[in-house]
């Protein structure tokens, strides 16, 4: 074992952590040999499950359910190990290489921690991170690494972060808001002039993109914001349905004013 570790000794893994890790990897390897289901899986056959587990992990964080988070992180770790064991059996790479590559990358991209580079703030750290990635030749474009299959709001946010990381950004928040107002005007003009659906869609996309950019300037993650708004709307809408049901009514039997009364009640209750 190497003694010239780059990290400080107090951060070394405990003996029980090392044993738990080794036991887990051994269990996965044996499952690949002895379980008919595990044995026949491929990278392709289980890739969708990794996405599902990631979403379940995010849900646990949103709900601040720490028991669920512990479980979901374990499920994600299983997928990391499982894919690595498959690759190992196929002669492509093994888990040690996965970990080593990531360790080297973390050290290389944090010269302000493991080197002598000085940084001023978080933005400086992010700019250095993007520049290091470009210098490594890993990417031909600063936008590489943002998956196309991400939810659209999240993808817009990440694309803008990447562009800002190499200096393509409004110098201040006010410019980002001016862009929002410009896009609102343009979208409204297209609607009022009876533009084609394609034109309206393009302008609405520009408006959303501008709003996402302004959200970034104000420290708001638009994906999280809209997700919570969706949940809040659903809770209040269900409250309206349940309130009407208690009075023997259905939504189609009442007007908007009555529904709004229950909506306001839901808000007052903090739903």
N, C-alpha and C positions, 0 to 999 in steps of 0.2 A: 504494500500500500504506500502511496506517495505521502511524504511528509510536508512537501512544499505546497500546501493548499493555499489558494488565493483568498479564501474567506477566513473570517475570524473563528477560532476554535469553539466559541460558545454556541455557534450556529450548526455544529455537527449534529447529524442524526443520532438519536438515542438508540441504544441496543434493541429496545422493544420495537422501535419503528423499523429498524433494519430487518428484524425477525418477521414482523408482520408483513412487510413488503415481500420478503423471500417466500414466505408461506403462500401468499396470494398468487404470486407468479407460478409457483409449483402447482397449485390447485388448478389454475387455468390450463397449464400444460397437460395435466392429467386428464382434464375434461376433454381436451382436444383428442386425446387418445382413446378414452373409454366411453364417452357419451356419444351415442349415434347422432344426436342433433348437433352438438357442438362440433363434431368431427366433420360434418358435411358443409359447414358454413364457409363462406368466402367474404372477402372485403365487400363485394357487391351485394351479397345477400343481407348483410346486417348494417349497411351504411345508413339506411333510413332510421334505424333504431338510435343511432348516435345523435341525430338531429332531434328525435323525440326526447331523448334523455336531457339534451341541452335545454330544451324548452321547459321540461319539468324542473330542472335546476333553477332556471330563471323564475318560475312560478313560486318555488319555495323561498327564494330571496325576496320576491315581492310581498309574500305573505308573512315574512319574518318567521317562518316555521323552521327552527333550527334542527329539529329532529329529522324533518323531511330533507333539509339541505344536506345533512350528514349522509343520508341514504342515497340521495341523488348524485352527490359527488362520488360516492362509491360506485354507482352505476357507470358514471362517465369514466372513472379510472378503469373499470372492467373493460370498457371498449378500447381504451388506449392499450391495455395489456393484450387483449384478445387480438386486435389487429396486428400488434407487434409479434405475437406468437405465430399467427398465420404467416406473416412475412418471413419469420425465422425458419419455419418449416419449408417455405418455398425457396429458401436460400437467397432472399433479397436483402434483409437486414434483421437485426435483433433489437431487443428492448434496450440493451446497453447503448447501442448506437443512437437510438432515439433520444435517450436521456443525455448522452454525451454531446450530441449536436445541439440540443436545446441549451445545455449548460454553457457551452462555448459561445453560443449566440448571446445569451444573457450577459455574460461577462464582457463580450466585445462591444455590445451596444449600451453598456453602462460605464463608460470610461471615467465618469465623474464619481463612481463608487469604487471601481477596481483599477483606476488609473489616476492620472494627475490632471485631468480636465476639470475646469471649474465651470459651474453653471449658475445662472442668476435666479431662475425660477422654473416652474413646471413647463411653461411654453418653451423655454430654452432646451429643456430635456427632450421634449417632443421634436423640436427642430433638429437636434443632434441625431435623434433616433432615425428620422427619415433620411438625413444626409448620409449617415453611416450605411443604411440599407442601399442607397444609390451608389455609394463608393465601393461597396462590396460587389457590385455588379449583379446583385440578386434580381434587380428590377430594371427594366428599360424605361418604365414610366412610374412616376410617384403614385399613380392610381392602381398599380398592380397590387394584388393581395386583397382587394375588396371584392368578395364573391358576388356574382350577378344574382344569385338566388336569395340574397338577403332580403328581408322585407324592405319595401321601397323607401320608407322614411329612414330606416336605419342605414340603408345603403347611401342615401343622399348625405346623411350626417357624416358617415365615414369618408366618403369621397371628398367632402368639404374639408374635413380634418386633414386628409392627406395633402390636398392642394395647399392649405394654409401652412402645412409643415415645411413646404419649400418656398414659402413667401408669396403665393398667389392668394391674396386675401384683401379684404377691405382694411384700410389702416385703422379704422375705428368703428364702433357699433353703429353710429349714426348713418354711415354709408350703407350698412346692411339694411337698416330700416327704410331708408329712401328707396332702396331697390324693391322692398316689399310693397310700398305704396305705388311705385311705378307699375309693378306687375298686377296689382289690384285694378288699377285704371285700365290697363291693356286688356285684362280678362273681361272686365265689365263692358268695354267697348265692343269686343268680339261678340258677346252675348246680345247686346242691344242692336247690333247691326245685322244680326241673323247669320253669323259666320257658320261655316260647316262644322260638323262635330269634330273633325280632325283638327281644325284650327283652334276650336275651343279647348280641346283636350291638351293641345300643345301649350296654350297660354295658362291653363289651369296648372299644368305640370310646372311651368316656370314660377307660378305663384307659390305653389307648395315648396319648391326648391328654395325660393327666397325666404320663406317663413322658417324653413329648417335652418337656413344659414343664420338668421337672426337669433333663433333659439340657441344655436351653438355659441353665439356671442354672449348670451345671457346665462350660460351654464345649464341650459335645459336640454335633456336628451329627448328629441321629439317622439321617438318610438315608445319610450317609457311614458311620456306625457299622454299620447293618444291611447295607449293601452289602458292606462288608469281611467281616462275619460270614458272609454268604452265600458269598462267595468262599472263605473259610477252610473252611467246612463242605464245600464242593464238593471242595476239594483233599484234605481228609482222607478224604472218602467215596471218592474215586477211589483213594486209597492203599489202602483196605480192599479194594476190588474187585481192584486189581492184585496185592495180596499174596495174596489167596485164589486168584487165577488162577495165580500162580506155583506154588502147591501143588496145582493141579489141582482146586480147589474152586469152587463157586458160592455166592452169598450164601444162597440158599434151602436149602443143604445144611448150614449151620452155625448155631449158636445165637448169641444176643446177646453172651454172655460172650466168645466167640472174636472176634467182630467188635470188641468193645470193646478187646481186646488190641491189635489193629492200629490202632485209633483212638488209643490211648495212644502207640503207636510214632510215629504221624504227628505228634502233639503234640510228642513228644520231639525229633523231627527239625526242628521249627519250621515245619511246614506249616500 
